[in-house]
Amino acid sequence: MNPIEKRSKKRTEQLTERRLADAWAELQNHAAQGNALESDAYRLAFADPEFLLRRETRGIRFQLEMLKPDLDQTEQGIENTIVVFGSARFPSPEEAQAALELAQQGTDADALATAQRHMRNAHYYDQARLFARLVAEFSAHRRPEERLFITTGGGPGIMEAANRGAHEMGALSVGLNIALPHEQSANPYVTPNLSFKFHYFALRKMHFMMRAKALVAFPGGFGTLDELFEVITLVQTRKAKPVPIVLFGTDYWKRLVNMDVLIEEGTISPEDLKLFSYVDTPQEAWEAIRVFYAL
């Protein structure tokens, strides 16, 4: 390559790098401050955030949200996961105790009732944490292709507890977070290189199932119910292969959903109740998975 060609190539690289940097700086500014992005016809299409955020390019965004977490997990050896769902609102026992002591010092009856409820439910945090430790302990002694990795929604509460348990054992764990109007950041125990953020719930749920060898659902709200019943439906309709579906907290789940009504009204078959099981301890949850796979 002659000197003129080298200078031309260097200018092209600098131009490309600048435009890539400019594009993402503008995108960040748009997200942080709500500023409109200015169109730039000369910007590379894949580095043009305004173009990528158009309604017509939604299909491309679907593909990108499908591809990025898949490639990153494959590169880091994440092939078999145990997905833990549960409420983002259940604090750790330490946090619950501190909040209760603070509420007891005041005169706000509603704040006290909330703190007492958090204290009552905080044991689920510890149980999710212990369950994840059992999974990580088992996987530490297996060949890489046989290891099981904890995957959660990446947020606080039960999700944090499960990621925390794996982290404490020195294991990798995955967080599949979702962009929400009230910004939800990843909990500090997700492995940084395995902390993903999604815009589309559908793509996020697909990633939950792509590598899942089991699902453990702790008590939770609408999000947990949505994720749980999607998995049950996929397995029931044979769109997904059978996996252990474990409902943690028998009293909670049986008070919340009377599955027998579905049998009585003929909306499901009696054998459909065998698609999931109830447990009340981390050891029972892990044993259900071990028995299913003869581990």
VOBA-1610 file (N, C-alpha, C; in pm, whole numbers, padded with zeros to 5 digits, always signed):
BEGIN
Met+00086-00119+00000Met+00000+00000+00000Met+00089+00124+00000Asn+00068+00215-00096Asn+00151+00335-00104Asn+00107+00439+00001Pro+00190+00541+00024Pro+00160+00641+00128Pro+00025+00708+00111Ile-00015+00737-00012Ile-00144+00802-00035Ile-00259+00711+00008Glu-00248+00583-00029Glu-00351+00487+00008Glu-00358+00471+00159Lys-00240+00471+00226Lys-00238+00457+00372Lys-00308+00575+00438Arg-00278+00698+00389Arg-00342+00817+00446Arg-00493+00813+00425Ser-00534+00769+00306Ser-00676+00760+00276Ser-00744+00658+00367Lys-00678+00544+00386Lys-00734+00440+00473Lys-00746+00491+00616Lys-00642+00562+00663Lys-00644+00615+00799Lys-00757+00715+00817Arg-00776+00805+00719Arg-00885+00903+00727Arg-01020+00832+00732Thr-01035+00726+00653Thr-01162+00651+00652Thr-01187+00586+00788Glu-01080+00527+00847Glu-01096+00464+00978Glu-01132+00567+01084Gln-01066+00685+01078Gln-01095+00790+01175Gln-01238+00839+01160Leu-01281+00854+01036Leu-01418+00898+01010Leu-01518+00797+01064Thr-01492+00669+01039Thr-01581+00563+01087Thr-01586+00561+01239Glu-01467+00567+01301Glu-01462+00565+01447Glu-01535+00685+01506Arg-01513+00803+01445Arg-01580+00923+01497Arg-01730+00911+01485Arg-01776+00865+01370Arg-01920+00856+01350Arg-01982+00750+01441Leu-01910+00640+01465Leu-01960+00541+01560Leu-01970+00601+01700Ala-01864+00673+01739Ala-01865+00736+01871Ala-01975+00840+01881Asp-01989+00921+01777Asp-02092+01024+01777Asp-02231+00962+01787Ala-02250+00853+01715Ala-02382+00789+01712Ala-02422+00742+01851Trp-02330+00674+01920Trp-02365+00620+02051Trp-02372+00730+02156Ala-02295+00835+02140Ala-02306+00948+02232Ala-02443+01013+02220Glu-02490+01026+02097Glu-02622+01084+02075Glu-02731+00994+02132Leu-02714+00863+02114Leu-02812+00769+02166Leu-02819+00779+02318Gln-02704+00787+02383Gln-02701+00799+02528Gln-02768+00929+02573Asn-02741+01036+02501Asn-02801+01164+02533Asn-02953+01158+02519His-02997+01088+02415His-03140+01070+02392His-03205+00997+02509Ala-03141+00891+02554Ala-03197+00811+02662Ala-03195+00884+02795Ala-03086+00956+02822Ala-03069+01019+02951Ala-03150+01147+02966Gln-03163+01223+02858Gln-03226+01354+02869Gln-03352+01371+02785Gly-03386+01270+02710Gly-03506+01279+02628Gly-03491+01370+02509Asn-03368+01400+02468Asn-03346+01487+02354Asn-03370+01412+02223Ala-03429+01478+02129Ala-03453+01415+01999Ala-03321+01394+01925Leu-03312+01282+01856Leu-03193+01254+01775Leu-03205+01322+01640Glu-03094+01377+01594Glu-03094+01441+01463Glu-03053+01342+01357Ser-03124+01343+01247Ser-03096+01251+01138Ser-02962+01283+01073Asp-02890+01180+01033Asp-02762+01196+00965Asp-02757+01092+00854Ala-02786+01134+00732Ala-02793+01041+00620Ala-02661+00973+00591Tyr-02550+01040+00626Tyr-02419+00984+00593Tyr-02370+00883+00696Arg-02435+00878+00812Arg-02391+00786+00916Arg-02414+00641+00871Leu-02320+00552+00908Leu-02338+00410+00877Leu-02469+00361+00936Ala-02543+00282+00861Ala-02677+00240+00902Ala-02675+00170+01037Phe-02578+00079+01059Phe-02576+00004+01184Phe-02527+00088+01302Ala-02475+00210+01273Ala-02430+00301+01379Ala-02520+00422+01390Asp-02637+00414+01332Asp-02731+00525+01331Asp-02846+00494+01427Pro-02843+00546+01549Pro-02947+00512+01646Pro-03086+00558+01604Glu-03094+00674+01537Glu-03226+00720+01494Glu-03288+00620+01396Phe-03205+00570+01306Phe-03253+00471+01210Phe-03292+00341+01280Leu-03209+00295+01372Leu-03235+00168+01440Leu-03358+00176+01530Leu-03397+00296+01571Leu-03513+00311+01659Leu-03642+00340+01583Arg-03636+00336+01451Arg-03759+00356+01372Arg-03853+00237+01387Arg-03981+00262+01366Arg-04079+00153+01372Arg-04048+00047+01268Glu-04001+00089+01152Glu-03977-00007+01044Glu-03859-00101+01072Thr-03772-00064+01164Thr-03656-00149+01194Thr-03677-00234+01319Arg-03800-00243+01364Arg-03828-00322+01484Arg-03782-00466+01468Gly-03801-00523+01351Gly-03759-00661+01327Gly-03609-00679+01345Ile-03532-00578+01306Ile-03387-00584+01324Ile-03354-00581+01473Arg-03426-00499+01547Arg-03401-00494+01692Arg-03435-00627+01757Phe-03542-00693+01709Phe-03573-00827+01759Phe-03453-00919+01739Gln-03398-00917+01620Gln-03286-01005+01589Gln-03165-00974+01677Leu-03137-00847+01699Leu-03023-00809+01781Leu-03040-00854+01925Glu-03162-00838+01981Glu-03186-00882+02118Glu-03182-01034+02129Met-03210-01101+02021Met-03198-01246+02020Met-03052-01288+02013Leu-02974-01220+01930Leu-02839-01263+01898Leu-02736-01228+02005Lys-02738-01105+02054Lys-02632-01061+02145Lys-02620-01148+02270Pro-02726-01169+02348Pro-02711-01254+02468Pro-02676-01398+02435Asp-02724-01447+02321Asp-02695-01584+02281Asp-02546-01602+02255Leu-02488-01512+02178Leu-02346-01522+02146Leu-02260-01506+02271Asp-02293-01408+02354Asp-02213-01384+02474Asp-02217-01502+02570Gln-02335-01562+02588Gln-02344-01678+02678Gln-02268-01798+02621Thr-02280-01819+02492Thr-02208-01930+02429Thr-02058-01914+02447Glu-02009-01793+02426Glu-01865-01768+02438Glu-01814-01791+02580Gln-01902-01776+02679Gln-01860-01793+02819Gln-01900-01929+02876Gly-01945-02018+02788Gly-01972-02155+02831Gly-02103-02175+02903Ile-02196-02082+02888Ile-02327-02096+02953Ile-02421-02171+02858Glu-02439-02299+02884Glu-02525-02380+02798Glu-02645-02438+02873Asn-02631-02463+03002Asn-02739-02523+03081Asn-02767-02435+03202Thr-02891-02390+03215Thr-02924-02298+03323Thr-03041-02349+03406Ile-03046-02300+03527Ile-03164-02316+03613Ile-03219-02176+03636Val-03338-02154+03593Val-03399-02021+03599Val-03474-02004+03731Val-03446-01896+03799Val-03513-01865+03925Val-03596-01738+03906Phe-03726-01752+03924Phe-03819-01639+03919Phe-03864-01607+04062Gly-03916-01487+04082Gly-03972-01451+04211Gly-03981-01301+04227Ser-04042-01260+04335Ser-04071-01118+04356Ser-03946-01033+04367Ala-03952-00917+04304Ala-03846-00817+04318Ala-03862-00739+04448Arg-03972-00762+04519Arg-04004-00679+04636Arg-03973-00746+04769Phe-03919-00866+04766Phe-03884-00934+04891Phe-03739-00898+04928Pro-03719-00827+05037Pro-03583-00785+05074Pro-03507-00897+05146Ser-03380-00873+05165Ser-03301-00967+05245Ser-03345-00953+05392Pro-03322-01056+05473Pro-03359-01045+05616Pro-03294-00925+05684Glu-03171-00893+05647Glu-03102-00780+05708Glu-03171-00648+05675Glu-03208-00633+05548Glu-03278-00511+05506Glu-03415-00503+05572Ala-03484-00617+05579Ala-03617-00619+05639Ala-03611-00583+05788Gln-03512-00635+05857Gln-03497-00606+06000Gln-03469-00459+06023Ala-03381-00401+05941Ala-03348-00259+05956Ala-03471-00172+05930Ala-03549-00209+05827Ala-03670-00131+05795Ala-03774-00144+05905Leu-03784-00262+05964Leu-03881-00282+06072Leu-03844-00199+06194Glu-03718-00199+06230Glu-03674-00121+06346Glu-03698+00028+06324Leu-03677+00074+06201Leu-03702+00215+06170Leu-03851+00247+06180Ala-03934+00157+06125Ala-04079+00180+06127Ala-04133+00178+06269Gln-04075+00096+06354Gln-04122+00086+06494Gln-04092+00213+06572Gln-03998+00290+06523Gln-03964+00416+06591Gln-04059+00528+06554Gly-04137+00509+06448Gly-04229+00613+06402Gly-04372+00587+06444Thr-04461+00664+06382Thr-04604+00653+06416Thr-04690+00620+06294Asp-04626+00586+06182Asp-04698+00556+06058Asp-04740+00410+06059Ala-04870+00386+06077Ala-04921+00249+06087Ala-04902+00173+05956Asp-04921+00242+05843Asp-04904+00175+05713Asp-04759+00133+05692Ala-04666+00220+05729Ala-04524+00187+05715Ala-04486+00069+05803Leu-04544+00064+05921Leu-04516-00047+06012Leu-04571-00178+05956Ala-04693-00174+05901Ala-04753-00295+05844Ala-04671-00345+05725Thr-04623-00251+05643Thr-04541-00290+05528Thr-04411-00353+05575Ala-04348-00293+05675Ala-04222-00346+05727Ala-04241-00484+05787Gln-04354-00505+05854Gln-04382-00637+05913Gln-04403-00741+05803Arg-04470-00701+05696Arg-04490-00794+05584Arg-04357-00829+05518His-04272-00730+05499His-04139-00757+05442His-04060-00853+05531Met-04072-00833+05660Met-04001-00921+05754Met-04053-01063+05743Arg-04184-01076+05726Arg-04245-01209+05714Arg-04199-01281+05588Asn-04180-01206+05480Asn-04146-01268+05352Asn-03996-01276+05325Ala-03916-01215+05412Ala-03772-01209+05386Ala-03707-01347+05386His-03770-01445+05450His-03709-01579+05452His-03700-01639+05313Tyr-03788-01595+05221Tyr-03779-01645+05084Tyr-03648-01602+05019Tyr-03600-01483+05054Tyr-03472-01435+05002Tyr-03361-01533+05040Asp-03355-01566+05169Asp-03252-01658+05216Asp-03264-01795+05150Gln-03387-01841+05127Gln-03406-01974+05068Gln-03363-01975+04921Ala-03390-01867+04849Ala-03344-01858+04710Ala-03192-01854+04705Arg-03134-01784+04797Arg-02988-01776+04806Arg-02926-01913+04834Leu-02986-01988+04928Leu-02935-02120+04961Leu-02953-02218+04845Phe-03066-02206+04775Phe-03088-02294+04660Phe-02980-02272+04555Ala-02950-02147+04526Ala-02847-02116+04426Ala-02711-02169+04469Arg-02684-02165+04598Arg-02557-02219+04648Arg-02548-02370+04623Leu-02660-02440+04640Leu-02662-02585+04613Leu-02630-02614+04467Val-02690-02536+04378Val-02665-02554+04235Val-02518-02527+04202Ala-02466-02417+04257Ala-02328-02381+04229Ala-02230-02482+04286Glu-02260-02534+04404Glu-02173-02634+04466Glu-02166-02760+04382Phe-02281-02803+04332Phe-02284-02921+04244Phe-02203-02897+04117Ser-02221-02782+04055Ser-02159-02755+03926Ser-02008-02736+03937Ala-01961-02695+04054Ala-01818-02671+04071Ala-01736-02798+04048His-01797-02913+04065His-01726-03040+04054His-01759-03115+03925Arg-01822-03047+03831Arg-01860-03112+03706Arg-01775-03060+03591Arg-01777-03137+03483Arg-01711-03090+03361Arg-01785-02967+03309Pro-01715-02879+03237Pro-01779-02754+03191Pro-01912-02776+03120Glu-01920-02878+03035Glu-02043-02900+02959Glu-02157-02953+03045Glu-02127-02995+03169Glu-02230-03049+03258Glu-02273-02950+03365Arg-02211-02834+03369Arg-02241-02738+03475Arg-02377-02672+03454Leu-02441-02640+03565Leu-02568-02569+03565Leu-02545-02430+03621Phe-02598-02329+03555Phe-02577-02191+03596Phe-02711-02126+03631Ile-02709-02049+03737Ile-02829-01975+03778Ile-02854-01860+03682Thr-02980-01849+03638Thr-03024-01735+03557Thr-03145-01673+03623Thr-03146-01541+03634Thr-03260-01469+03691Thr-03295-01352+03602Gly-03396-01277+03644Gly-03432-01155+03574Gly-03337-01040+03602Gly-03238-01064+03687Gly-03132-00966+03708Gly-03163-00853+03804Gly-03286-00849+03856Gly-03325-00738+03942Gly-03306-00768+04089Pro-03377-00694+04175Pro-03364-00710+04321Pro-03448-00826+04373Gly-03458-00836+04505Gly-03544-00935+04567Gly-03496-01078+04547Ile-03587-01166+04509Ile-03556-01307+04489Ile-03447-01323+04382Met-03454-01241+04279Met-03353-01249+04173Met-03214-01220+04229Glu-03204-01115+04306Glu-03076-01081+04368Glu-03028-01195+04457Ala-03119-01253+04534Ala-03082-01361+04625Ala-03019-01478+04551Ala-03079-01518+04439Ala-03026-01632+04364Ala-02891-01598+04302Asn-02879-01482+04242Asn-02748-01441+04188Asn-02645-01431+04301Arg-02688-01386+04416Arg-02596-01372+04530Arg-02545-01509+04575Gly-02634-01606+04584Gly-02593-01739+04626Gly-02488-01797+04533Ala-02508-01781+04402Ala-02410-01831+04306Ala-02279-01755+04319His-02289-01624+04333His-02169-01539+04345His-02086-01579+04466Glu-02152-01608+04577Glu-02082-01644+04699Glu-02005-01775+04685Met-02045-01857+04591Met-01976-01984+04567Met-01872-01972+04454Gly-01853-01850+04406Gly-01756-01827+04300Gly-01803-01871+04163Ala-01934-01885+04145Ala-01990-01932+04017Ala-02040-01816+03933Leu-02037-01835+03803Leu-02098-01739+03712Leu-02250-01747+03726Ser-02317-01635+03704Ser-02463-01636+03699Ser-02510-01529+03602Val-02627-01551+03546Val-02679-01467+03439Val-02793-01379+03490Gly-02800-01257+03439Gly-02912-01168+03468Gly-02972-01118+03338Leu-03100-01142+03319Leu-03171-01096+03199Leu-03266-00985+03242Asn-03214-00863+03245Asn-03291-00750+03296Asn-03382-00694+03188Ile-03475-00609+03228Ile-03572-00550+03135Ile-03578-00400+03158Ala-03580-00322+03052Ala-03593-00178+03064Ala-03738-00144+03099Leu-03757-00075+03210Leu-03891-00040+03258Leu-03901+00111+03277Pro-04024+00165+03279Pro-04041+00310+03302Pro-03976+00354+03433His-03995+00272+03540His-03921+00298+03664His-03794+00215+03654Glu-03686+00279+03618Glu-03561+00213+03580Glu-03520+00107+03680Gln-03497-00014+03631Gln-03451-00125+03714Gln-03310-00160+03673Ser-03216-00142+03763Ser-03078-00174+03731Ser-03047-00317+03775Ala-02941-00373+03721Ala-02902-00508+03756Ala-02854-00513+03901Asn-02883-00623+03969Asn-02833-00638+04105Asn-02681-00661+04101Pro-02612-00634+04210Pro-02464-00636+04208Pro-02403-00775+04203Tyr-02484-00880+04208Tyr-02429-01015+04213Tyr-02431-01087+04079Val-02493-01028+03979Val-02488-01086+03844Val-02346-01074+03792Thr-02297-01179+03727Thr-02165-01171+03664Thr-02168-01059+03560Pro-02080-00959+03571Pro-02088-00842+03482Pro-02097-00874+03334Asn-02019-00970+03287Asn-02021-01003+03144Asn-02142-01086+03104Leu-02228-01118+03202Leu-02349-01194+03174Leu-02473-01118+03220Ser-02458-00986+03229Ser-02569-00899+03269Ser-02625-00833+03144Phe-02744-00876+03104Phe-02804-00829+02979Phe-02929-00746+03008Lys-02956-00655+02917Lys-03074-00569+02930Lys-03159-00581+02804Phe-03289-00601+02822Phe-03381-00619+02711Phe-03484-00507+02706His-03530-00481+02586His-03646-00393+02567His-03773-00475+02554Tyr-03764-00590+02486Tyr-03881-00671+02456Tyr-03896-00787+02554Phe-04011-00791+02622Phe-04039-00901+02713Phe-04033-01036+02640Ala-04085-01040+02519Ala-04093-01166+02445Ala-03954-01225+02422Leu-03858-01141+02382Leu-03723-01190+02357Leu-03657-01231+02487Arg-03684-01158+02592Arg-03628-01193+02724Arg-03678-01329+02769Lys-03808-01352+02754Lys-03863-01481+02796Lys-03811-01595+02709Met-03786-01567+02584Met-03729-01669+02497Met-03590-01709+02546His-03511-01610+02590His-03378-01641+02640His-03385-01718+02772Phe-03485-01692+02853Phe-03501-01772+02974Phe-03513-01920+02939Met-03588-01950+02834Met-03617-02089+02800Met-03510-02155+02715Met-03433-02080+02641Met-03340-02139+02545Met-03240-02235+02609Arg-03196-02203+02730Arg-03095-02285+02796Arg-03146-02350+02924Ala-03272-02328+02956Ala-03326-02372+03085Ala-03336-02524+03095Lys-03281-02577+03203Lys-03297-02718+03235Lys-03396-02736+03351Ala-03433-02626+03413Ala-03533-02629+03521Ala-03577-02486+03550Leu-03696-02475+03606Leu-03751-02346+03648Leu-03794-02358+03793Val-03748-02266+03877Val-03791-02260+04017Val-03858-02125+04038Ala-03988-02130+04068Ala-04067-02007+04084Ala-04095-01984+04231Phe-04034-01882+04287Phe-04063-01838+04423Phe-04185-01746+04419Pro-04246-01719+04534Pro-04360-01628+04536Pro-04328-01496+04466Gly-04423-01450+04387Gly-04403-01325+04314Gly-04535-01269+04265Gly-04526-01163+04187Gly-04645-01094+04139Gly-04676-01124+03994Phe-04727-01023+03923Phe-04770-01042+03785Phe-04657-01093+03696Gly-04538-01036+03713Gly-04426-01078+03629Gly-04391-01223+03649Thr-04388-01267+03775Thr-04358-01407+03805Thr-04465-01498+03747Leu-04591-01459+03762Leu-04702-01540+03709Leu-04694-01549+03557Asp-04664-01437+03494Asp-04652-01434+03348Asp-04545-01532+03302Glu-04429-01526+03364Glu-04317-01612+03325Glu-04347-01758+03356Leu-04406-01784+03473Leu-04437-01921+03512Leu-04535-01986+03417Phe-04646-01919+03390Phe-04750-01982+03307Phe-04711-01989+03160Glu-04621-01902+03118Glu-04569-01916+02982Glu-04491-02047+02969Val-04407-02076+03070Val-04328-02199+03067Val-04418-02321+03075Ile-04515-02319+03166Ile-04608-02432+03178Ile-04680-02455+03046Thr-04724-02347+02982Thr-04795-02360+02855Thr-04705-02417+02745Leu-04581-02371+02740Leu-04488-02422+02638Leu-04464-02571+02656Val-04450-02615+02780Val-04427-02757+02805Val-04555-02837+02778Gln-04669-02783+02823Gln-04796-02852+02802Gln-04825-02874+02655Thr-04797-02774+02573Thr-04826-02782+02430Thr-04710-02841+02349Arg-04607-02887+02422Arg-04490-02949+02359Arg-04413-02855+02266Lys-04427-02727+02291Lys-04343-02630+02222Lys-04205-02624+02286Ala-04194-02674+02407Ala-04066-02684+02478Ala-04057-02823+02538Lys-03937-02872+02550Lys-03918-03005+02607Lys-03949-03001+02757Pro-03992-03114+02814Pro-04024-03117+02958Pro-03902-03080+03043Val-03924-02997+03141Val-03821-02962+03239Val-03889-02957+03376Pro-03813-02974+03483Pro-03874-02958+03615Pro-03924-02815+03635Ile-04049-02803+03673Ile-04109-02674+03706Ile-04147-02681+03853Val-04076-02607+03935Val-04086-02619+04081Val-04145-02492+04138Leu-04255-02506+04210Leu-04319-02392+04276Leu-04275-02391+04422Phe-04199-02292+04458Phe-04141-02285+04592Phe-04237-02209+04684Gly-04281-02275+04790Gly-04375-02212+04884Gly-04515-02265+04861Thr-04541-02386+04910Thr-04669-02453+04883Thr-04788-02369+04925Asp-04782-02313+05046Asp-04896-02237+05097Asp-04925-02117+05009Tyr-04822-02046+04966Tyr-04842-01929+04881Tyr-04908-01968+04750Trp-04854-02065+04682Trp-04903-02100+04550Trp-05043-02160+04554Lys-05072-02240+04656Lys-05205-02301+04663Lys-05310-02201+04707Arg-05271-02099+04784Arg-05365-01992+04816Arg-05389-01903+04695Leu-05286-01885+04616Leu-05295-01793+04502Leu-05373-01852+04386Val-05345-01977+04352Val-05408-02041+04235Val-05465-02177+04275Asn-05595-02192+04262Asn-05659-02320+04290Asn-05660-02400+04160Met-05558-02479+04140Met-05546-02557+04017Met-05657-02660+04002Asp-05713-02705+04114Asp-05819-02806+04107Asp-05942-02754+04033Val-05963-02622+04038Val-06076-02564+03965Val-06061-02589+03815Leu-05939-02583+03765Leu-05916-02607+03623Leu-05952-02750+03585Ile-05925-02843+03675Ile-05963-02983+03651Ile-06115-02997+03656Glu-06177-02938+03758Glu-06323-02948+03775Glu-06398-02891+03657Glu-06346-02785+03599Glu-06414-02720+03488Glu-06369-02773+03352Gly-06276-02868+03353Gly-06234-02932+03229Gly-06147-02845+03140Thr-06085-02741+03197Thr-06002-02653+03114Thr-05859-02706+03097Ile-05819-02799+03182Ile-05693-02871+03163Ile-05718-03018+03194Ser-05626-03102+03156Ser-05637-03245+03184Ser-05574-03276+03319Pro-05622-03379+03387Pro-05564-03413+03518Pro-05413-03433+03513Glu-05362-03492+03405Glu-05218-03516+03397Glu-05138-03386+03385Asp-05205-03276+03349Asp-05133-03149+03339Asp-05080-03102+03474Leu-05141-03148+03581Leu-05093-03110+03714Leu-04957-03173+03745Lys-04919-03271+03666Lys-04788-03334+03685Lys-04675-03253+03620Leu-04712-03147+03551Leu-04610-03064+03486Leu-04527-02984+03586Phe-04578-02970+03710Phe-04508-02893+03811Phe-04521-02960+03947Ser-04439-02917+04039Ser-04444-02973+04175Ser-04425-02860+04276Tyr-04467-02887+04399Tyr-04454-02790+04508Tyr-04341-02833+04603Val-04263-02737+04650Val-04160-02764+04749Val-04158-02651+04850Asp-04089-02678+04963Asp-04082-02577+05069Asp-03942-02554+05125Thr-03843-02624+05071Thr-03706-02601+05116Thr-03612-02601+04996Pro-03499-02534+05007Pro-03400-02537+04899Pro-03357-02679+04864Gln-03343-02764+04966Gln-03301-02901+04941Gln-03406-02978+04860Glu-03535-02955+04890Glu-03641-03022+04813Glu-03641-02975+04668Ala-03619-02846+04647Ala-03616-02793+04510Ala-03502-02856+04431Trp-03385-02862+04492Trp-03269-02920+04425Trp-03288-03069+04403Glu-03348-03138+04500Glu-03371-03281+04485Glu-03467-03311+04371Ala-03568-03226+04353Ala-03662-03246+04241Ala-03589-03241+04108Ile-03493-03153+04098Ile-03415-03141+03973Ile-03320-03260+03958Arg-03255-03297+04068Arg-03163-03412+04064Arg-03235-03540+04022Val-03353-03562+04078Val-03429-03683+04045Val-03471-03682+03899Phe-03515-03568+03850Phe-03561-03558+03711Phe-03450-03598+03613Tyr-03328-03554+03642Tyr-03216-03579+03550Tyr-03124-03693+03599Ala-03161-03757+03711Ala-03079-03865+03765Ala-02935-03819+03786Leu-02919-03703+03846Leu-02785-03647+03868Leu-02715-03715+03987
//
